[in-house]
Amino acid sequence: MKEMKTYVKLVLFNKSFMWLLFIVNLVGTIYGYYWYESQLSNTEPKFLLFVPDSPTASLFFTIALLGWLWKKNWKLIEALALITLVKYGVWAVVMNIWTYVENDYLGWMGWMLVASHFAMALQAVLYIPNYKFKFVHIFIASVWTLHNDVIDYVFGQMPVYSSLDKYAAQIGYFTFWLSIACISIALIVYQKRSNRIS
């Protein structure tokens, strides 16, 4: 088991692998914005920044990856990456499986979204040793994340899952607590790192 962990670390923090991961995330981010095209075309300009949740989360992680490859820590970006990537990764997995339960069917695109968003959340967690953010960065990222929830569920800009429209209130409640859980993860990461340093 110890040898397996060592091998995984060697792969994860290998520069060539990280460049590959950077390219995969960059391509996935671009595709994610394209996937939101129809919703964005019907969105008021003042809400445009807050609609494409998942691709923006993967953009944060892509930028964080670039920083690590250049031996830099862009701490606010790292806090945003961890919180939002885990949040929207888990959120999309839950929504697509819920869609499957509701319709007794989920096409290949839905299962692709399950797999890709699970991978999004997983990579954010696997790179925890690289995060160097401080409490102030978590605070700013938390404001961004919770503000995004307000835009989505108070102003009606949440991602479109037509078969789940009738559960909008329940989804909003779930999303709020998912945000709190992801912020808590960032706080735990920060606290553990602070304890190690002290």
N, C-alpha and C positions, 0 to 999 in steps of 0.2 A: 504493500500500500504506500509506504514511504517512497519507494522507487518510482511508483506511478505519479505521485505528487511532484516529485523532482522533475520527471520527464515533462509533465504538463507545464510546469513553470518555465522549463527550458524552451518549449515551443511557444508559449504565450508571449514571452519577452524576447524572443528572437527577432532581430530587426527586420529580416526578410519577411517573416510571418506578419509582423505588425504593419509593414508596407502593404502586404496583400490585404490585410484586414481594413486598412485605410481605403484602398481602392474599392473593395466590396461595399463598405459603408458609404463611400461617396456616390457610387452608382446607385445603391439602394435609396439614398437620400433624394437624388435627382428623380428616380422613378416614383418615390413617394409623393413628391410635389406634383408630378404629372398625374398620379392617381387621384389627387384632390382637384384636378382641373375643373371638373364639372361643378363641384360645390363652390370653388373659388370664383367661378364666373358669375355665380348668383349671390355673392357675398358683398355687403357694403364695404367700401374701401377701409373704413376705420376698424373693421374686424379682421382684415386679411391676415395680419400678423399672427392671429390667435387661432386660425382655423386648422392649418395643417399640423396637427399635434405630433404625430409620430415622425414625419420627416424632419421636423425642427429638432426633436429630441435626438435623432440619429445625426443631425448636423452638428449638434453640440459635441457628441461623442467623436465624430470625425475630426473636428477641430482639436479636441483634447488629444486624440491619437497623434495628430500632426505635431502638437506641442511635445509630446513624449519622444517622438522620433527626433526632434530637434533639441532634446534635453532641456525642455522648458515645461513649467507648470503654470498653465493659465487657470488659476484657481477657481474663479467664478464659473468659467466654462465647465470645469470638472464637476463642480457642485450641480450645475444645471444638467450635465450629462447623466450623472448617477441618478438623481431624483426623477428626471423626466423619462429617461430610457427605461428604467425599471417600471415606472408608472404606466407608460403607454404600451410597453411590451406586454405587461400582465393584463392591462385593460383590453387590448385587442384580442388576446387569447381568450379571455372570458367572454367578450362580446360575440366572437365567432362561434365558440362552443355553445353559447346561449342561443344563437341563431340556429344552430344545428338541432338543438333540443326543441326549439319552437317550431321549426319547419320539417323536422325529421329528414333534413337534407342540407348538405353544404358542398358546393361545387369545388373544383380543384383550386380555384382562386382563393376561396375561403380557407382551405387547408394550407395553402401556400402562405397566407397571412398568419395563420396560427404558428407555423414553423418559423417564419422569419421574425415575427415579433417575440416569440419565445427566445430566439437567438439574441435579439436585441437586449432583452432583460438580462440574459445569462452573461453576455460579454461585459455589461456594465458592472456586474458583481465580480466577475473573474479578474477584472483589472483594479480592484479595490486597493492593492498595494501601491498603485501609482498615484492615487489621489492625495493632494497636499492642501486641500481647501481648509479654510478656517471658519469660525462661527459666523462671521459677517457675510461670507460667501453663501453659506447655507441659508441665512436669513433672507438675502436678496433672491436666491433661487426659490425659496419658499413663497415669497410674495408673488413672484412670477407665476409659480405653479398654481397657487390658490386663486390668483386673479384670473388665470386661464379658465379655471373651473367656473368662476362667476360668468365670464364671457360665454362659455359653452352652455351652461344650464339656466342662467337667468336671462341672457340675451338670445338664447336659442341657436348657438353656432356649433353645437356638438357634431361630431362625425355622423354621417347618415347611415343608419341601419334600419331601413324601412319596416322590417318585420318586428322591430323592437320599439317602435315609436310609442306604443301604448305604455311602455315601462320607463318613460323618460324620467319621471320623478325618482323611481327606484335606482336607475342608472346614475343619476346625479348624486344621490345619497352614497351609493357605492364608490363613485369616483372621488368624492370628497374624502372619505376615509382611506381610500387607496393613496391619495396624496399625502395624508397625515402619516401613513405607514412608511411611505418612501422617504419623506422628510426625516422620520425617525431613524431610518437606516443610515442616512447621511450623518445624523447626529451621533449615532453609535460609532460609525467609522471615525469621525473626528475625535470623539472621546477616547477611543482605544489608541489612536495615534498619539494624542496628547499625553496619555498615561505612559506610553512607551518612551516618549521623548523625555518626560520628567523623571 
